[in-house]
Amino acid sequence: MAQILSARPRSITGLLLASFGLVAIPLVVAVVFGVVYVDRLTGQSERLVLQGVKVTRTSRKLLNIITDMERNARQYAVLADPQIATRFAENHRTFQQSLEALTRLRLDTVASWKLDDLAAQGRNIADAIVADPPDQANLDTQLTKFDTLRERANAISAEGNRFIDHEIENLQATSRQASRFLVLCVFALIPAVVILVLLFTVLISRPIHQIRSAIRQLGEGDFEKPVAISAPTAELDAIGSQLDWMRRRLADSESEKNQFLRQMSHELKTPLASIREGVELLRDGALGEMSEKQSEVVEILQENSLELLALIENLLNFAAWQQHRSQLRYSRFDLNGLTGEVLKRHALTINRKHLKVLEQYDHSEINADPEQIRLLFDNLITNAIKFSPEGGYLRVEISRKDALVTIEVADDGPGIAEEERENVFNPFYQSAAPVRSHVQGTGIGLSVVREVARAHGGQIAVVDHKSALGACLQVTLPIDSESI
C-alpha cells in the first residue's frame, strides 16, 4: 500500500499528465494497428499491381517469342540461312530473359521446375539449330516440340492469372481484418477511453469537491468535524492538511471568543443588577415621591435595563450553544401556552410602543426542550418588537401539518432585504434596517434561534407574509423532536 501511495503524482499537473497518458494509450494502440493494416494493404496492393502487370506482360511476351522462335526454326530448316539462325539466337536470348524475369517474380502459383523445364526445351531447340554440321533429323524432331512449348507457356500464363486472383483474395482478407479491427476500436477501445476519462474526472473532481465542502463547512462555523481530503496527489493532501490546521486554529479562536463572551457577560450582569435595583427603588418610591417627568425617566431606565439584560443573556446563551451545543431536556408541553407566557413577559414594551398583537394558534403539543423553545420565542418576539413601528401590528401564528409545527412571527417594520436573508442568522450580523430601540442589538438573537431550531431538527427562514408589511420569520419544528 505504501508503494502505491508513494507512486502517486506529487502535483495536480503530474496527475493530469498521467491521466492524459493513460487515456491516450488505447488511442495510440488503435492508431499503431491502423497504420500496420494500412501498410499491409499498401504492400499487398503494390505487389498486386506491379507483379500482376509484370506477369501479364511477360506471359504475353513469352508466347510471342515462342511464335517467333518457331517461325525462325522452320525457316532455317528449309533455307539453312545463317542470318535466320542469328535471329533465332536473339529470340532465344529474349526467351531466356523472360523466363528469368518470371523466376525473379517468385510467383506462389508457378513452380520453379516448370520454368526450368521450359528453359531446357528452348535450349534443346537452339542446340539443334546451331549444330555444326546441321543434324536435319534432330532439327525436325525439335520442331515438333514447339506445340508442347506453347502449351506450357499458356499454362504458365494461366498460373500467372491465378497468382493475380490469389493476391486479390489476400487483399480482400486484409481489408476485412482492417474493418473488423476498426469496429473493435469503436465498440471496445472508445468505451475504454470513456471509462478512463470518467475515472480520472472523478479522481480529480472528488478532492476539489471535498475542499469546497470543507471551505463551506468552515465558513458556516462548523469546526468540530475534521477536514479529510481523499486526494490522488500529495499536493492536494497538503491542501487538506492546511485546511484542517485552519479548522483547528478557528476552533481555538472560537473557543477563546466564547470564553470572552461568557466572562464579559457575567461581569456586565453584576453592575446591571445594581442599576436595576436602584431603578426599582426609585420606581417603588422608596427614595421619595417622584414627579411625572422623573417617573418617565425611571420607566425608560427600567425598559433599557431589561433590554440590556436580554442582550447579556443572549450572549451567555450563544456562548453556551457554541461550546456545548446545549444538552436538550425533552418534555411534552403546550406550545400555545408557552407563547402566551413570552408575550406576557414583553407586555410592557408592547404597550409602550402601542403594538397590536394578532395571535392565531392551532392546538399544538410538542415534545421538545421547553426552556430552549422559550428562548427561541423570546428572541423572535424581541426582534419583532425592536423593528416594529409605533402602533404597528405584531403577528404570531402557530400551525400544524402532519408531523411538523410551523411558527411565524411577523412585524410591520422595514423588512429584510433579499440580499440579507441568508446572513441575518449569522452571529453578530447587523441588518441595515433602522432599529426603533434605545439599545442597539448584538446581532446574535436570530443566530440563537437558528441554533435552537437546528438542535431540535428544525429550520428557520425569512418568508413573505400574506398580511405583514415587514419581516416574517418562519420556524419549522418536528412535533416529536426526540425521535429525530
Buried (B, 14 or more C-beta within 10 A) or exposed (E): EEEEEEEBBEEBEBBBEBBEEBBEBBBEEBEEBBEEBEEBBEEBBEBBEEBBEBBBEBBBBBBBBBBBBBBBBBBBBEEEEEEBBEBBBBBBEBBBEBBEBBBEBEBEBBEEEBBEEBBEBBEBBBEBBBEEEBBEEBBEEBBEBBEEBBEBBBEBBEBBBBBBEBBEEBBEEBBEEBEEBBEEBEEEBBEBBEEBBEEBEEBBEBBBEBBEEBEEBBEEBEBEEEBEBEBBBBBBBBBBEEBBEBBEEBBEEBBEBBEEBBEBBEEBBEEBEEBBEBBEEBBEEEEEEBEEEEBEEBBEBBBBBBBBBBBBBBBBBBBBBBBEEBEBEBEEBBBBEBBBEBBEBBEEBBEEBEBEBEEEBEEBEBBBBBBBBBBBBBBBBBBBBBBBBEEBBBBBBBEBEEEBBBBBBBBBBBBBBEEBBEBBBBBEBEBEBEBBBEBEBBBBBBBBBBBBBEBBBBEBBBBEBEEBBBBBBBBBBBBBBBEE
